Amino acid sequence: MSLSSIHTIANLGAGTMGHATALQFALHGYPVYLLDTDSTALQRGMAAIQHDLTTFQETDLLTEDPAVILARIQPTTDNATALTSADFVIESVVEDLTVKQQVWQTVEQFVGPEVLCATNTSGLSPTAIQETLTHPERFVVAHFWNPAQLMPLVEVVPGEHTSKATVDTTVALMNHIGKHAVPLQKESLGFVGNRIQLAVLREALHIIDDGIATPEAVDDIIKYSLGRRWSLVGPVASADLGGLDIFKNISAYLYADLANDTGTDPALTKKVAANQLGLKTGQGFYNWTGDAGKQVVAQRDRDLLNLLKTDQEHH
């Protein structure tokens, strides 16, 4: 199946990620069936979509009337309604391998063999999911980053049995709906983004635990140096620009001193044991009581919206 053959989307899951992926397709002209087993979840998902559309309209990111975009999304709890006319199916249900395998086995009962199937998992193995499928060659990961309506990246990850055509068409579709799709050559635990994120977090927590710097200092150092640079030129290109001989010399003495634990992070273990889970409990490495969390999230989203506007202007 090619990009031009994809006309209708089935979007499984109406939660935090699912509502946002459904909206992304609708924003770019696709009729979308928003499928969930729970009618209450569908109502929450549609309310979240309406909220996002209002935000986009207030930020001048819409080229159509919000009502027109919203009308493209049909919520349903019926598998046949959502799946029998779909050309592309994307799933954002709970991060549980057994659940995802069961969901995709059900999907295959309704869709034709050429329909492309993508899971929006943040780390589960596409090979493990596709092992139970009749047509594993048309199954792939399309990993959106949260918040999916604001973050451009989609990692497209093949399993062992995924065809190149499936990867190529999924990349083309993700780019067509305004995302920045990046295909991986093969699957890897955590894909790429989360591997780098956890490698940085491991060293950051080691620095804090060793008394080298406070959480606030670590975050400021990243925000006002590497964060800015890497948003423009990635770490590999930055090394090229800085001189690989210099980075080789630094690695010779610094690698041995970096955190290299392979078990569960001890700093995270302590926080979780104390029910200090971050924003959701009001305390983590930071104090999130009161309006602090809402203010940080609101500012983050405003800045991401401004970046989206810049992306649109450049295109």
C-alpha positions in Angstrom: 0.0 0.0 0.0 1.2 3.5 -0.9 0.5 6.9 0.7 -2.0 7.6 -2.1 -4.0 4.5 -1.1 -4.6 5.7 2.4 -7.9 7.5 2.8 -9.4 6.5 6.2 -7.8 6.0 9.6 -8.8 3.8 12.5 -7.4 5.1 15.7 -7.5 2.7 18.6 -7.5 4.3 22.1 -8.9 7.7 23.1 -6.5 8.5 26.0 -3.6 10.9 26.4 -1.8 9.7 23.2 -4.7 8.3 21.3 -6.8 11.5 21.2 -3.8 13.5 20.0 -3.0 11.1 17.1 -6.6 11.1 16.0 -6.6 14.9 15.9 -3.3 14.9 14.0 -4.9 12.9 11.1 -8.1 14.9 11.2 -6.1 18.2 11.0 -4.7 17.0 7.7 -7.9 15.9 6.1 -8.3 12.3 7.0 -11.6 10.8 8.2 -10.8 9.1 11.5 -12.7 6.5 13.5 -11.8 7.0 17.2 -12.2 3.5 18.7 -12.3 2.7 22.4 -13.9 0.0 24.5 -15.2 2.6 26.9 -17.8 5.2 25.9 -16.7 7.4 28.9 -13.1 7.3 27.6 -14.4 8.4 24.2 -16.2 11.4 25.7 -13.1 12.4 27.5 -11.0 12.0 24.3 -13.4 14.1 22.3 -13.4 16.8 25.0 -9.5 16.8 24.9 -9.6 17.1 21.1 -12.0 20.1 21.3 -9.6 21.7 23.9 -6.6 21.2 21.6 -8.5 22.6 18.7 -9.4 25.7 20.7 -5.7 26.1 21.7 -4.6 25.7 18.1 -7.1 28.3 16.9 -6.0 30.8 19.6 -2.4 30.3 18.4 -3.3 30.8 14.7 -2.3 27.2 13.9 -5.5 26.2 12.1 -6.3 26.7 8.4 -9.8 25.4 8.7 -12.8 25.9 10.9 -12.5 23.7 14.1 -15.9 22.3 13.5 -14.9 21.0 10.1 -11.9 19.3 11.6 -13.9 17.9 14.5 -16.5 16.5 12.1 -13.9 14.2 10.6 -13.6 12.3 13.8 -16.2 9.7 14.5 -16.1 8.1 18.0 -17.2 4.5 18.3 -17.0 1.4 20.5 -17.7 -0.9 17.5 -14.8 -2.7 16.0 -16.5 -3.4 12.7 -17.5 0.3 12.2 -14.0 1.5 12.8 -11.9 -1.2 11.1 -13.7 -2.5 8.1 -13.2 0.7 6.0 -9.8 1.7 7.4 -6.6 1.8 5.2 -4.3 2.6 8.2 -4.8 1.5 11.8 -2.9 3.1 14.7 -3.1 1.9 18.3 -2.4 3.7 21.6 -3.7 1.4 24.3 -2.1 0.4 27.6 1.6 -0.5 27.5 1.2 -4.2 28.1 2.5 -6.7 25.6 -0.3 -9.2 26.1 -3.0 -6.6 25.7 -1.4 -5.2 22.5 -1.1 -8.7 21.0 -4.8 -9.4 21.8 -5.8 -6.0 20.3 -3.9 -6.7 17.0 -5.3 -10.2 16.7 -8.7 -8.7 16.9 -7.8 -6.0 14.3 -6.7 -8.7 11.9 -10.2 -10.2 12.0 -11.7 -7.1 10.4 -9.0 -5.5 8.1 -7.7 -6.6 4.7 -4.2 -8.0 4.3 -2.9 -4.8 2.7 -4.0 -2.5 5.5 -1.0 -1.0 7.4 -0.9 -1.4 11.2 1.1 0.7 13.6 1.5 0.6 17.3 2.3 3.8 19.2 4.2 2.0 21.9 7.0 3.8 23.6 9.3 0.8 24.0 7.6 -2.6 23.5 9.1 -4.9 20.9 7.4 -4.8 17.5 8.7 -8.3 16.8 7.1 -9.6 20.0 3.8 -8.0 19.1 3.8 -9.2 15.4 4.8 -12.8 16.4 1.0 -13.5 16.9 -0.1 -11.9 13.6 -1.1 -13.5 10.3 0.5 -10.6 8.3 3.4 -9.4 10.4 5.0 -7.8 7.3 2.5 -4.9 7.5 3.0 -4.2 11.2 5.3 -1.4 12.5 5.9 1.0 15.4 5.0 4.6 15.0 6.2 6.1 18.3 4.8 9.6 18.8 6.3 11.7 21.6 4.1 13.1 24.4 2.3 15.6 24.0 1.7 14.1 20.6 -0.2 17.1 19.3 2.8 19.3 20.0 5.9 17.2 19.6 7.1 16.7 16.0 9.0 13.4 16.2 7.7 10.0 15.3 10.1 7.1 15.5 9.2 4.5 12.9 10.6 1.1 14.1 10.4 -2.2 12.1 10.1 -5.6 13.7 12.0 -8.5 12.3 9.2 -9.3 9.9 8.2 -5.8 8.9 8.6 -5.1 5.1 10.5 -2.1 3.8 7.4 -0.9 2.0 5.5 -0.7 5.3 8.3 1.4 6.9 8.5 3.7 3.8 4.7 4.2 3.6 4.4 4.9 7.3 7.2 7.4 7.2 5.6 9.1 4.2 2.2 9.2 6.0 3.7 10.6 9.3 5.4 13.4 7.3 2.2 14.0 5.3 0.3 14.7 8.6 2.9 17.3 9.7 5.2 15.1 11.8 8.9 14.6 11.5 9.2 10.8 10.9 12.6 9.1 11.5 12.9 5.4 10.5 15.2 3.1 12.5 17.2 0.5 10.7 16.2 -2.2 13.2 14.4 -2.3 16.6 16.2 -1.7 19.8 15.0 -1.8 23.4 13.7 1.7 24.1 14.2 2.6 20.4 16.6 5.6 20.1 15.0 8.6 21.9 14.4 6.8 25.2 17.8 5.2 25.2 19.4 8.7 25.0 17.0 10.2 27.5 17.7 7.5 30.1 21.4 7.6 29.5 21.3 11.4 30.2 19.0 10.9 33.2 21.2 8.2 34.7 24.2 10.6 34.7 22.1 13.5 35.9 20.8 11.6 38.9 24.3 10.3 39.6 25.6 13.9 39.7 22.8 14.9 42.1 23.3 11.8 44.3 27.0 12.4 44.5 26.5 16.0 45.7 28.1 17.6 42.6 25.1 19.8 41.8 21.4 20.3 42.8 18.6 19.2 40.6 17.9 22.8 39.7 21.6 23.3 38.7 21.6 20.2 36.5 18.4 21.3 34.7 19.8 24.8 34.1 23.0 23.5 32.7 21.2 21.3 30.3 18.6 24.0 29.3 21.1 26.8 28.7 23.8 24.7 26.9 23.2 21.3 25.5 19.4 21.7 25.3 19.7 24.7 23.1 22.5 23.3 21.0 20.9 19.9 20.4 17.6 21.5 19.3 19.6 23.0 16.4 22.4 20.5 15.8 22.2 17.0 17.3 24.9 15.4 19.5 26.7 13.5 16.7 26.9 16.6 14.4 27.9 18.7 17.4 30.9 16.3 17.9 31.8 16.7 14.3 31.7 20.5 14.6 33.7 20.5 17.8 36.4 18.2 16.5 36.4 14.4 16.9 39.9 14.5 18.2 38.8 16.7 21.1 35.9 14.4 21.9 38.2 11.3 21.7 40.5 12.9 24.2 37.6 13.7 26.6 36.2 10.2 26.3 39.6 8.8 27.2 39.4 10.2 30.7 35.7 10.8 31.3 34.0 7.6 30.2 35.5 5.7 33.1 34.1 8.2 35.6 30.5 8.3 34.2 27.6 6.4 35.8 27.4 2.9 34.4 24.9 1.1 36.6 22.8 -1.5 34.8 20.1 -2.1 37.4 17.2 0.0 38.5 18.3 3.5 39.3 18.8 3.9 43.1 17.7 7.5 43.2 14.5 6.7 41.4 14.0 3.6 43.6 14.1 5.8 46.8 11.7 8.4 45.4 9.2 5.8 44.3 9.4 4.0 47.6 8.6 7.3 49.3 5.7 7.9 46.9 7.5 11.0 45.6 6.5 10.4 42.0 6.8 14.0 40.7 3.9 16.1 39.5 1.3 13.4 40.0 1.9 13.2 43.8 3.1 16.8 44.3 6.7 15.9 45.2 9.6 14.5 43.3 13.0 16.0 42.9 11.0 19.3 42.9 8.1 20.5 45.0 5.0 20.5 42.7 2.3 21.5 45.2 -0.1 24.3 44.4 0.0 25.7 40.9 3.7 25.0 40.2 3.1 22.0 38.0 0.3 23.6 36.0 2.4 26.7 35.4 5.4 24.7 34.2 3.3 22.5 31.9 1.4 25.6 30.5 4.7 27.4 29.8 6.1 24.3 28.2 3.1 23.9 25.9 3.1 27.6 25.0 6.7 27.3 23.9 6.0 24.1 22.0 3.1 25.8 20.2 5.4 28.7 19.2 7.9 26.2 17.8 5.1 24.6 15.9 4.2 28.0 14.4 7.9 28.4 13.4 7.9 24.9 11.8 4.7 25.8 9.7 6.2 29.1 8.6 9.4 27.3 7.4 7.3 24.8 5.4 
